[in-house]
Amino acid sequence: MQDDGPEGGVAALDRFDRAILDELARDGRVSVTELARRVGLSKSPVQARLRRLEEAGVIRGYRAILDPIRLGREHVAFVEVKLADTREAALSAFNAGVAAIPEIEEAHLIAGSFDYLLKVRTRDMRAYRAVLAERISTLPHVAHTSTYVAMQAVKESGPVDAGGQEA
């Protein structure tokens, strides 16, 4: 497997690599033996491919997918954040602050009329208001926030397609 670019671009993946990734995205607990059966290879080549995919950073890790509703965290808000300063040092300071707030599930730097879009998950509106007032609004360089409350999740973090051949 080789990188396509000097900055760790997309690794060259063959159909077996993509099949392995697709199976792992659906079931990260699958045994190597079962994974080998599903992709049509023997166990040793699958183990070697897994090691290579992990070392290349294509597979960043393995984790359980938790049900936030059953954990009492069903309130989801999306927050637009406008910064007062968007120089690199300000962005870095804001990013570091975001990383320290566990209620922020996702944070994206946006090209548009605001600077960041945050996905924030809490147990209810009261908890969200506290996170917004005490944590998000006090992050470095925050000038303005706008909140959009999700009424229902239509699709969330389903299996990721490894980008196989298009039809």
C-alpha positions in Angstrom: 0.0 0.0 0.0 1.4 3.4 -1.0 0.4 7.0 -0.3 -0.7 9.0 -3.3 0.6 12.2 -1.9 3.4 13.7 0.3 1.0 14.6 3.1 -0.5 11.2 3.7 -3.1 11.3 0.9 -5.4 8.5 0.0 -3.7 5.1 0.3 -4.0 2.8 -2.7 -6.5 0.2 -1.7 -7.4 -2.9 -3.7 -10.8 -4.6 -3.7 -9.8 -6.9 -0.8 -8.7 -3.9 1.3 -12.0 -2.2 0.6 -14.0 -5.4 1.4 -12.1 -5.7 4.7 -12.9 -2.0 5.5 -16.5 -2.4 4.6 -16.9 -5.5 6.8 -15.2 -3.8 9.7 -17.4 -0.7 9.4 -20.4 -3.0 9.7 -19.0 -5.2 12.4 -15.8 -4.1 14.2 -16.0 -7.2 16.5 -15.8 -9.7 13.6 -13.1 -12.3 14.2 -10.2 -12.4 11.8 -11.2 -15.9 10.7 -14.8 -14.7 9.9 -13.5 -11.6 8.2 -11.2 -13.7 6.0 -14.2 -15.9 5.1 -16.4 -12.9 4.3 -13.8 -11.3 2.0 -12.6 -14.5 0.3 -9.0 -14.7 1.6 -7.2 -16.9 4.2 -6.5 -15.7 7.7 -2.8 -14.8 7.3 -3.2 -12.4 4.4 -6.2 -10.7 6.2 -4.0 -10.2 9.3 -1.2 -8.7 7.2 -3.7 -6.4 5.5 -5.2 -5.3 8.8 -1.7 -4.5 10.2 -0.9 -2.5 7.0 -4.2 -0.6 7.1 -3.6 0.2 10.8 0.0 1.3 10.3 -1.0 3.5 7.3 -3.7 5.2 9.5 -6.6 4.0 7.3 -7.9 2.2 10.3 -7.6 4.7 13.2 -9.0 2.5 15.9 -11.9 0.3 17.1 -14.7 1.3 19.4 -18.2 0.5 20.5 -21.1 2.5 19.1 -23.1 3.7 22.1 -26.8 4.5 22.0 -27.0 8.1 23.3 -30.8 7.8 23.9 -30.3 4.9 26.3 -27.5 6.8 28.0 -29.9 9.7 28.6 -28.3 12.1 26.1 -31.0 12.6 23.6 -30.9 16.4 23.2 -28.9 17.3 20.0 -28.1 20.9 19.1 -26.1 22.2 16.2 -24.3 25.4 17.0 -23.0 27.9 14.5 -20.0 29.8 15.9 -18.6 33.0 14.6 -15.2 34.0 15.9 -13.9 37.5 16.4 -10.5 36.4 15.1 -9.7 33.8 12.5 -6.0 33.9 12.4 -4.2 30.6 12.8 -3.4 31.1 16.5 -7.1 32.0 17.2 -8.3 28.9 15.4 -5.8 26.7 17.3 -6.9 28.1 20.6 -10.5 27.6 19.8 -9.8 24.0 18.5 -8.0 23.1 21.8 -10.9 24.5 23.8 -13.5 22.5 21.8 -11.5 19.3 22.3 -11.9 19.7 26.1 -15.7 19.8 26.0 -17.1 16.2 26.0 -20.6 17.3 25.0 -19.3 18.5 21.7 -19.5 15.4 19.5 -18.3 17.0 16.3 -16.7 20.3 15.3 -16.2 21.5 11.7 -14.4 24.5 10.4 -16.8 25.9 7.8 -16.3 28.0 4.7 -19.3 30.3 4.9 -21.0 33.1 6.9 -19.9 31.5 10.2 -16.7 29.8 11.2 -17.5 26.5 13.0 -20.4 24.1 13.1 -20.6 22.1 16.4 -22.8 19.1 17.1 -23.6 19.1 20.9 -25.3 16.3 22.7 -26.7 16.7 26.2 -29.5 15.1 28.3 -32.0 18.1 27.9 -32.3 21.7 27.1 -31.3 22.8 30.6 -28.1 20.9 30.3 -27.5 22.3 26.8 -28.0 25.9 28.0 -25.4 25.3 30.8 -22.9 23.9 28.3 -23.5 26.8 25.9 -23.3 29.5 28.6 -20.5 28.1 30.7 -18.3 26.3 28.2 -18.9 27.1 24.5 -19.6 30.9 24.8 -16.4 31.2 26.9 -14.2 29.5 24.4 -11.4 31.7 23.0 -12.4 34.3 20.4 -16.2 33.4 20.3 -18.1 36.4 19.1 -21.5 34.9 18.3 -23.4 31.6 18.4 -26.7 30.5 16.9 -28.3 27.2 18.0 -30.5 24.8 16.0 -32.2 22.1 18.0 -32.6 18.7 16.2 -36.2 17.4 16.4 -35.3 13.9 15.1 -32.2 12.0 13.9 -33.0 10.7 10.4 -29.5 9.3 9.8 -26.6 9.2 12.2 -23.1 7.5 11.9 -24.0 4.5 9.8 -21.4 2.3 8.3 -18.8 4.1 6.2 -18.3 2.8 2.7 -14.7 2.2 1.9 -15.2 3.8 -1.5 -15.2 0.8 -3.7 -15.5 0.9 -7.5 -18.4 3.0 -8.8 -20.9 1.5 -11.1 
